[in-house]
Amino acid sequence: MVELAEFNQDNLADIALALREEALRLGRQLFGDDSGKGARFADRLLGIYQGARDKDILLIHNPGGWGNAPLENCMHWEKSVVAGIGATLEKLGYSLSLSQHFRSGVGWRAHLRDIRDYIRFFTFKGRVLAAEVEFLTRYIENLEVILIGISQGAGFSNAVMQRLNELQRVYSIELGVFFYHRPRRVITERTLIIDHNGLMTDAVIEGDLVTMLMTLPMAFLRWVKYRLKGKPVNFSRCIKLAGHDYHWEYPKVSQQIGDFLKLNFGAKR
């Protein structure tokens, strides 16, 4: 394991090389003989390091659905939560870096490969993000990390937090976890769980399969409509489930998150 204190801080080239070697070592540890995946992991990790090394807080957004949607393609309410958290922390005086963690590839083949890991509560994929967070908090002094998990991303964030339970500088905000992950989640003082938007019960959290199934025909029609207009979107974006909507404008949502951030961070001195 690399210790940056071993290097002269003026020798940035040596530090950069040491960090890259450590990131590559971690990639080999995670992905074994797949050198391509290991190298891509290292490149991504070093990119996040560069963006966060002079910041107070790193926000890591774990998207809903299959977890592969760039923020600009996420649901409007999901984007509002990420923006609201960022704005609240900036008002408290903190500098931020924002990263997204994509836990799945694109297309049905990638989704089929990932089903086993989802059923096992993200055994492998949670290990990957946990390794990233451990690396970043080890080599960026005083950096704090907040995981923002939406829907299936909420369950994923919780799985990661369980691997990082001894790391006090990591927090998690989890909204609208899917019912099949709910029994396996663990709640600590560094975890904020939001299971209700203050307006109506979330069918996804409650496991209301009848309501969820009834939304699929309309979702399919929306999906077809977008494609006919030449604006194809992921099918998951066309599903509108009762109560599965946590817009920042909803008082219960913004108030709970704001209180959590003020309690754990407060105004920067």
C-alpha positions as a Markdown table, in Angstrom:
| # | Residue | x | y | z |
|---|---|---|---|---|
| 1 | Met | 0.0 | 0.0 | 0.0 |
| 2 | Val | 1.3 | 3.4 | -1.0 |
| 3 | Glu | 1.9 | 6.0 | 1.7 |
| 4 | Leu | 2.1 | 9.5 | 0.3 |
| 5 | Ala | 3.9 | 10.8 | 3.3 |
| 6 | Glu | 6.9 | 8.8 | 2.0 |
| 7 | Phe | 7.2 | 11.3 | -0.9 |
| 8 | Asn | 8.4 | 14.8 | -1.1 |
| 9 | Gln | 5.3 | 16.9 | -1.7 |
| 10 | Asp | 7.1 | 18.9 | -4.3 |
| 11 | Asn | 7.7 | 15.9 | -6.4 |
| 12 | Leu | 4.2 | 15.7 | -8.0 |
| 13 | Ala | 5.4 | 13.3 | -10.7 |
| 14 | Asp | 6.4 | 10.7 | -8.1 |
| 15 | Ile | 3.1 | 11.1 | -6.3 |
| 16 | Ala | 1.1 | 10.7 | -9.5 |
| 17 | Leu | 3.0 | 7.6 | -10.4 |
| 18 | Ala | 2.6 | 6.1 | -7.0 |
| 19 | Leu | -1.1 | 6.7 | -7.0 |
| 20 | Arg | -1.5 | 5.2 | -10.4 |
| 21 | Glu | 0.4 | 2.1 | -9.4 |
| 22 | Glu | -1.8 | 1.7 | -6.3 |
| 23 | Ala | -5.0 | 2.2 | -8.4 |
| 24 | Leu | -3.8 | -0.4 | -10.9 |
| 25 | Arg | -3.0 | -2.8 | -8.0 |
| 26 | Leu | -6.5 | -2.3 | -6.7 |
| 27 | Gly | -7.9 | -2.9 | -10.2 |
| 28 | Arg | -6.1 | -6.2 | -10.4 |
| 29 | Gln | -7.3 | -7.2 | -7.0 |
| 30 | Leu | -10.9 | -6.6 | -8.0 |
| 31 | Phe | -10.9 | -7.8 | -11.6 |
| 32 | Gly | -8.2 | -10.5 | -11.6 |
| 33 | Asp | -6.9 | -11.4 | -15.1 |
| 34 | Asp | -9.2 | -9.0 | -16.9 |
| 35 | Ser | -6.5 | -6.3 | -17.4 |
| 36 | Gly | -8.8 | -4.1 | -19.5 |
| 37 | Lys | -11.4 | -3.8 | -16.7 |
| 38 | Gly | -8.6 | -3.2 | -14.2 |
| 39 | Ala | -7.0 | -0.4 | -16.2 |
| 40 | Arg | -10.4 | 1.3 | -16.9 |
| 41 | Phe | -11.2 | 1.1 | -13.2 |
| 42 | Ala | -7.8 | 2.8 | -12.4 |
| 43 | Asp | -8.3 | 5.5 | -15.0 |
| 44 | Arg | -11.8 | 6.3 | -13.6 |
| 45 | Leu | -10.6 | 6.3 | -10.0 |
| 46 | Leu | -7.7 | 8.6 | -10.7 |
| 47 | Gly | -10.1 | 10.9 | -12.6 |
| 48 | Ile | -12.4 | 11.1 | -9.5 |
| 49 | Tyr | -9.3 | 11.7 | -7.4 |
| 50 | Gln | -8.3 | 14.7 | -9.5 |
| 51 | Gly | -11.7 | 16.2 | -9.3 |
| 52 | Ala | -12.0 | 15.7 | -5.5 |
| 53 | Arg | -8.5 | 16.3 | -4.1 |
| 54 | Asp | -9.0 | 20.0 | -3.4 |
| 55 | Lys | -12.7 | 19.7 | -2.2 |
| 56 | Asp | -14.3 | 19.3 | 1.1 |
| 57 | Ile | -17.0 | 16.8 | 0.1 |
| 58 | Leu | -17.4 | 14.3 | -2.7 |
| 59 | Leu | -21.0 | 13.5 | -3.8 |
| 60 | Ile | -21.4 | 10.1 | -5.4 |
| 61 | His | -24.7 | 9.6 | -7.2 |
| 62 | Asn | -26.0 | 6.1 | -7.6 |
| 63 | Pro | -28.8 | 6.3 | -10.1 |
| 64 | Gly | -32.1 | 4.5 | -10.0 |
| 65 | Gly | -33.1 | 1.8 | -12.5 |
| 66 | Trp | -30.2 | -0.3 | -13.7 |
| 67 | Gly | -27.8 | 2.4 | -12.6 |
| 68 | Asn | -26.3 | 3.4 | -15.9 |
| 69 | Ala | -28.1 | 6.7 | -16.7 |
| 70 | Pro | -26.0 | 10.0 | -16.8 |
| 71 | Leu | -27.5 | 12.6 | -14.6 |
| 72 | Glu | -28.9 | 14.6 | -17.5 |
| 73 | Asn | -31.0 | 11.6 | -18.5 |
| 74 | Cys | -32.4 | 10.8 | -15.1 |
| 75 | Met | -35.9 | 11.5 | -13.9 |
| 76 | His | -36.5 | 15.2 | -13.1 |
| 77 | Trp | -37.1 | 14.5 | -9.5 |
| 78 | Glu | -33.9 | 12.5 | -9.2 |
| 79 | Lys | -31.9 | 15.4 | -10.6 |
| 80 | Ser | -33.7 | 17.8 | -8.2 |
| 81 | Val | -32.5 | 15.8 | -5.2 |
| 82 | Val | -28.9 | 15.8 | -6.4 |
| 83 | Ala | -29.0 | 19.5 | -7.1 |
| 84 | Gly | -30.8 | 20.2 | -3.8 |
| 85 | Ile | -28.1 | 18.4 | -1.8 |
| 86 | Gly | -25.4 | 20.2 | -3.6 |
| 87 | Ala | -27.0 | 23.6 | -3.1 |
| 88 | Thr | -27.6 | 23.0 | 0.6 |
| 89 | Leu | -23.9 | 22.0 | 1.2 |
| 90 | Glu | -22.6 | 25.0 | -0.7 |
| 91 | Lys | -24.8 | 27.3 | 1.4 |
| 92 | Leu | -23.1 | 25.8 | 4.4 |
| 93 | Gly | -19.8 | 26.8 | 2.9 |
| 94 | Tyr | -18.4 | 23.5 | 1.5 |
| 95 | Ser | -16.7 | 22.9 | -1.8 |
| 96 | Leu | -18.0 | 20.0 | -3.7 |
| 97 | Ser | -17.1 | 17.4 | -6.4 |
| 98 | Leu | -19.8 | 15.3 | -8.0 |
| 99 | Ser | -19.3 | 11.9 | -9.5 |
| 100 | Gln | -21.7 | 9.2 | -10.7 |
| 101 | His | -21.2 | 5.5 | -10.2 |
| 102 | Phe | -22.6 | 3.4 | -13.0 |
| 103 | Arg | -23.1 | -0.1 | -11.7 |
| 104 | Ser | -24.4 | -1.6 | -14.9 |
| 105 | Gly | -23.6 | -1.6 | -18.6 |
| 106 | Val | -26.2 | -0.8 | -21.3 |
| 107 | Gly | -28.5 | -3.3 | -23.0 |
| 108 | Trp | -30.3 | -6.5 | -22.0 |
| 109 | Arg | -27.2 | -8.7 | -22.1 |
| 110 | Ala | -25.5 | -6.5 | -19.5 |
| 111 | His | -28.6 | -6.5 | -17.4 |
| 112 | Leu | -28.9 | -10.3 | -17.5 |
| 113 | Arg | -25.3 | -10.6 | -16.3 |
| 114 | Asp | -26.0 | -8.3 | -13.4 |
| 115 | Ile | -29.2 | -10.0 | -12.1 |
| 116 | Arg | -27.4 | -12.4 | -9.9 |
| 117 | Asp | -25.4 | -9.6 | -8.2 |
| 118 | Tyr | -28.7 | -7.6 | -7.7 |
| 119 | Ile | -30.3 | -10.6 | -6.0 |
| 120 | Arg | -27.3 | -11.1 | -3.8 |
| 121 | Phe | -27.5 | -7.5 | -2.6 |
| 122 | Phe | -24.7 | -6.2 | -4.9 |
| 123 | Thr | -22.0 | -8.6 | -3.5 |
| 124 | Phe | -19.4 | -7.7 | -6.2 |
| 125 | Lys | -20.5 | -4.3 | -7.4 |
| 126 | Gly | -20.8 | -3.0 | -3.9 |
| 127 | Arg | -17.2 | -4.1 | -3.3 |
| 128 | Val | -16.0 | -2.1 | -6.3 |
| 129 | Leu | -17.5 | 1.2 | -5.1 |
| 130 | Ala | -16.4 | 0.5 | -1.5 |
| 131 | Ala | -12.8 | 0.1 | -2.8 |
| 132 | Glu | -13.0 | 3.4 | -4.7 |
| 133 | Val | -14.3 | 5.2 | -1.6 |
| 134 | Glu | -11.6 | 3.7 | 0.6 |
| 135 | Phe | -8.9 | 4.7 | -1.9 |
| 136 | Leu | -10.2 | 8.3 | -2.1 |
| 137 | Thr | -10.6 | 8.9 | 1.7 |
| 138 | Arg | -7.1 | 7.3 | 2.3 |
| 139 | Tyr | -5.3 | 9.6 | -0.2 |
| 140 | Ile | -7.3 | 12.8 | 0.1 |
| 141 | Glu | -6.9 | 14.2 | 3.6 |
| 142 | Asn | -10.1 | 15.1 | 5.4 |
| 143 | Leu | -12.3 | 14.4 | 2.3 |
| 144 | Glu | -15.9 | 13.4 | 3.3 |
| 145 | Val | -18.1 | 11.4 | 1.0 |
| 146 | Ile | -21.9 | 11.3 | 0.6 |
| 147 | Leu | -23.5 | 8.5 | -1.3 |
| 148 | Ile | -26.8 | 9.6 | -2.9 |
| 149 | Gly | -28.9 | 6.5 | -3.8 |
| 150 | Ile | -32.1 | 6.5 | -5.7 |
| 151 | Ser | -34.5 | 3.6 | -5.9 |
| 152 | Gln | -32.4 | 0.6 | -6.8 |
| 153 | Gly | -29.4 | 2.9 | -6.2 |
| 154 | Ala | -30.6 | 3.3 | -2.6 |
| 155 | Gly | -30.2 | -0.4 | -2.0 |
| 156 | Phe | -26.8 | -0.3 | -3.7 |
| 157 | Ser | -25.7 | 2.6 | -1.5 |
| 158 | Asn | -26.7 | 0.7 | 1.6 |
| 159 | Ala | -24.8 | -2.4 | 0.5 |
| 160 | Val | -21.7 | -0.2 | 0.0 |
| 161 | Met | -22.2 | 1.4 | 3.4 |
| 162 | Gln | -22.2 | -2.0 | 5.1 |
| 163 | Arg | -18.8 | -2.6 | 3.7 |
| 164 | Leu | -17.6 | 0.8 | 4.9 |
| 165 | Asn | -19.1 | 0.7 | 8.4 |
| 166 | Glu | -15.8 | 1.6 | 10.1 |
| 167 | Leu | -15.2 | 4.6 | 7.8 |
| 168 | Gln | -16.6 | 7.5 | 9.7 |
| 169 | Arg | -16.2 | 10.1 | 6.8 |
| 170 | Val | -18.7 | 8.4 | 4.6 |
| 171 | Tyr | -22.5 | 9.1 | 4.7 |
| 172 | Ser | -25.5 | 7.9 | 2.7 |
| 173 | Ile | -28.8 | 9.4 | 1.7 |
| 174 | Glu | -31.2 | 6.7 | 0.4 |
| 175 | Leu | -34.5 | 7.4 | -1.2 |
| 176 | Gly | -37.2 | 4.9 | -2.3 |
| 177 | Val | -35.4 | 1.6 | -1.9 |
| 178 | Phe | -37.0 | -1.4 | -3.7 |
| 179 | Phe | -39.0 | -3.7 | -1.4 |
| 180 | Tyr | -36.8 | -6.7 | -2.1 |
| 181 | His | -33.7 | -4.9 | -0.8 |
| 182 | Arg | -35.5 | -3.3 | 2.2 |
| 183 | Pro | -35.1 | -6.3 | 4.6 |
| 184 | Arg | -31.3 | -6.4 | 4.0 |
| 185 | Arg | -30.5 | -2.8 | 4.6 |
| 186 | Val | -28.7 | -1.5 | 7.7 |
| 187 | Ile | -29.4 | 1.9 | 9.2 |
| 188 | Thr | -26.7 | 3.8 | 11.1 |
| 189 | Glu | -26.3 | 7.4 | 12.4 |
| 190 | Arg | -24.6 | 8.2 | 9.1 |
| 191 | Thr | -27.5 | 6.9 | 7.0 |
| 192 | Leu | -30.6 | 8.8 | 6.0 |
| 193 | Ile | -33.5 | 6.7 | 4.9 |
| 194 | Ile | -36.5 | 8.3 | 3.2 |
| 195 | Asp | -39.3 | 5.8 | 2.5 |
| 196 | His | -42.2 | 8.3 | 2.1 |
| 197 | Asn | -42.4 | 11.6 | 0.1 |
| 198 | Gly | -44.9 | 13.1 | 2.4 |
| 199 | Leu | -47.7 | 12.9 | -0.1 |
| 200 | Met | -48.5 | 9.2 | -0.7 |
| 201 | Thr | -47.3 | 5.7 | 0.0 |
| 202 | Asp | -44.5 | 4.4 | -2.2 |
| 203 | Ala | -45.8 | 1.3 | -4.1 |
| 204 | Val | -42.2 | 0.2 | -4.7 |
| 205 | Ile | -41.2 | 0.3 | -1.1 |
| 206 | Glu | -44.3 | -1.4 | 0.0 |
| 207 | Gly | -44.1 | -4.1 | -2.6 |
| 208 | Asp | -47.5 | -3.3 | -4.1 |
| 209 | Leu | -47.1 | -5.6 | -7.1 |
| 210 | Val | -50.6 | -5.0 | -8.4 |
| 211 | Thr | -50.0 | -1.3 | -8.7 |
| 212 | Met | -46.6 | -1.8 | -10.2 |
| 213 | Leu | -47.9 | -4.2 | -12.8 |
| 214 | Met | -50.7 | -1.9 | -13.7 |
| 215 | Thr | -48.3 | 0.8 | -14.7 |
| 216 | Leu | -46.5 | -1.3 | -17.3 |
| 217 | Pro | -49.0 | -1.0 | -20.2 |
| 218 | Met | -48.9 | 2.8 | -20.0 |
| 219 | Ala | -45.1 | 2.8 | -19.6 |
| 220 | Phe | -44.9 | 0.8 | -22.8 |
| 221 | Leu | -47.1 | 3.2 | -24.7 |
| 222 | Arg | -44.9 | 6.1 | -23.5 |
| 223 | Trp | -41.8 | 4.3 | -24.5 |
| 224 | Val | -43.2 | 3.7 | -28.0 |
| 225 | Lys | -44.3 | 7.4 | -28.2 |
| 226 | Tyr | -40.8 | 8.6 | -27.5 |
| 227 | Arg | -39.3 | 6.3 | -30.1 |
| 228 | Leu | -41.8 | 7.4 | -32.8 |
| 229 | Lys | -40.8 | 11.0 | -32.1 |
| 230 | Gly | -37.1 | 10.1 | -32.6 |
| 231 | Lys | -36.3 | 10.6 | -28.9 |
| 232 | Pro | -35.8 | 7.1 | -27.5 |
| 233 | Val | -35.4 | 6.8 | -23.7 |
| 234 | Asn | -34.8 | 4.0 | -21.3 |
| 235 | Phe | -38.0 | 2.0 | -20.6 |
| 236 | Ser | -37.5 | 2.6 | -16.8 |
| 237 | Arg | -37.9 | 6.4 | -17.4 |
| 238 | Cys | -41.4 | 5.7 | -18.8 |
| 239 | Ile | -42.6 | 4.0 | -15.6 |
| 240 | Lys | -44.5 | 6.3 | -13.3 |
| 241 | Leu | -45.2 | 4.5 | -10.0 |
| 242 | Ala | -47.5 | 5.9 | -7.3 |
| 243 | Gly | -45.5 | 7.5 | -4.5 |
| 244 | His | -42.2 | 6.7 | -6.1 |
| 245 | Asp | -41.3 | 10.3 | -6.5 |
| 246 | Tyr | -39.1 | 12.2 | -4.2 |
| 247 | His | -38.8 | 15.7 | -5.6 |
| 248 | Trp | -36.8 | 18.2 | -3.7 |
| 249 | Glu | -39.8 | 20.6 | -3.7 |
| 250 | Tyr | -41.7 | 18.2 | -1.4 |
| 251 | Pro | -41.3 | 19.7 | 2.1 |
| 252 | Lys | -40.8 | 16.3 | 3.8 |
| 253 | Val | -38.0 | 15.4 | 1.4 |
| 254 | Ser | -36.0 | 18.6 | 1.5 |
| 255 | Gln | -36.5 | 19.1 | 5.2 |
| 256 | Gln | -35.3 | 15.6 | 6.2 |
| 257 | Ile | -32.2 | 15.9 | 4.0 |
| 258 | Gly | -31.5 | 19.5 | 5.1 |
| 259 | Asp | -31.7 | 18.5 | 8.7 |
| 260 | Phe | -29.4 | 15.5 | 8.1 |
| 261 | Leu | -26.8 | 17.6 | 6.4 |
| 262 | Lys | -26.9 | 20.3 | 9.1 |
| 263 | Leu | -26.6 | 17.8 | 11.9 |
| 264 | Asn | -23.6 | 15.9 | 10.4 |
| 265 | Phe | -21.8 | 18.8 | 8.7 |
| 266 | Gly | -23.1 | 22.2 | 10.0 |
| 267 | Ala | -21.7 | 25.5 | 8.7 |
| 268 | Lys | -18.1 | 25.4 | 7.7 |
| 269 | Arg | -15.9 | 27.4 | 9.9 |
